[in-house]
Amino acid sequence: VQLQASGGGLVHPGGSLRLSCAATAAGRIFRIDDMGWYRQAPGKLRELVADINSGGTINYADSVKGRFSISRDNAKHMVYLQMNSLRPEDTAVYYCNANVVGEDYGGNYFAMRSWGQGTQVTVSS
């Protein structure tokens, strides 16, 4: 399973960015259970930003409530994070995470939690 994140960049305070993450597998994906975004700032632990389960239940970190919005496209195996009103303290490497269920080309079932490679978000004037 591979998760490919994109959409990071440099933005001024108050600006917006939209992160995307696509899940692929060498085989067939049956479903993706929970999907989420985490971030890690220099010198800090990785923290949950937002997650969404297969039923659409969403959790946000208190620090991003009202500013960030997570969504998913089950048909495309993708998760998105719309980030508005960005602040310098949102600067971090953002990672997507997903619990993927499927089968490989040999017909072997798998259920795997995977991480994307990270995308840098920098909020600075």
Solvent accessible surface area in square Angstrom, and as a share of the most:
residue,aa,sasa,rsa
1,V,47,0.27
2,Q,135,0.60
3,L,8,0.04
4,Q,113,0.50
5,A,4,0.03
6,S,59,0.38
7,G,36,0.34
8,G,28,0.27
9,G,30,0.29
10,L,132,0.66
11,V,23,0.14
12,H,121,0.54
13,P,61,0.38
14,G,55,0.53
15,G,20,0.19
16,S,57,0.37
17,L,34,0.17
18,R,130,0.47
19,L,0,0.00
20,S,23,0.15
21,C,1,0.01
22,A,29,0.22
23,A,4,0.03
24,T,79,0.46
25,A,25,0.20
26,A,69,0.54
27,G,25,0.24
28,R,150,0.55
29,I,25,0.12
30,F,87,0.36
31,R,124,0.45
32,I,9,0.04
33,D,36,0.18
34,D,41,0.21
35,M,3,0.01
36,G,2,0.02
37,W,0,0.00
38,Y,55,0.21
39,R,17,0.06
40,Q,62,0.28
41,A,22,0.17
42,P,122,0.77
43,G,91,0.88
44,K,138,0.58
45,L,160,0.80
46,R,90,0.33
47,E,80,0.36
48,L,59,0.30
49,V,1,0.00
50,A,0,0.00
51,D,31,0.16
52,I,11,0.06
53,N,61,0.31
54,S,69,0.45
55,G,73,0.70
56,G,39,0.38
57,T,81,0.47
58,I,66,0.34
59,N,82,0.42
60,Y,58,0.22
61,A,25,0.19
62,D,120,0.62
63,S,58,0.37
64,V,0,0.00
65,K,116,0.49
66,G,84,0.81
67,R,22,0.08
68,F,8,0.03
69,S,56,0.36
70,I,5,0.02
71,S,51,0.33
72,R,41,0.15
73,D,41,0.21
74,N,90,0.46
75,A,95,0.73
76,K,133,0.56
77,H,50,0.22
78,M,40,0.18
79,V,0,0.00
80,Y,31,0.12
81,L,0,0.00
82,Q,57,0.25
83,M,0,0.00
84,N,61,0.31
85,S,58,0.38
86,L,2,0.01
87,R,104,0.38
88,P,75,0.47
89,E,116,0.52
90,D,0,0.00
91,T,38,0.22
92,A,2,0.02
93,V,43,0.25
94,Y,0,0.00
95,Y,36,0.14
96,C,0,0.00
97,N,4,0.02
98,A,1,0.01
99,N,37,0.19
100,V,0,0.00
101,V,3,0.02
102,G,0,0.00
103,E,50,0.23
104,D,50,0.26
105,Y,182,0.69
106,G,63,0.60
107,G,49,0.47
108,N,91,0.47
109,Y,143,0.54
110,F,31,0.13
111,A,64,0.49
112,M,82,0.37
113,R,120,0.44
114,S,13,0.08
115,W,109,0.38
116,G,8,0.08
117,Q,101,0.45
118,G,13,0.13
119,T,18,0.10
120,Q,87,0.39
121,V,0,0.00
122,T,41,0.24
123,V,5,0.03
124,S,51,0.33
125,S,125,0.80
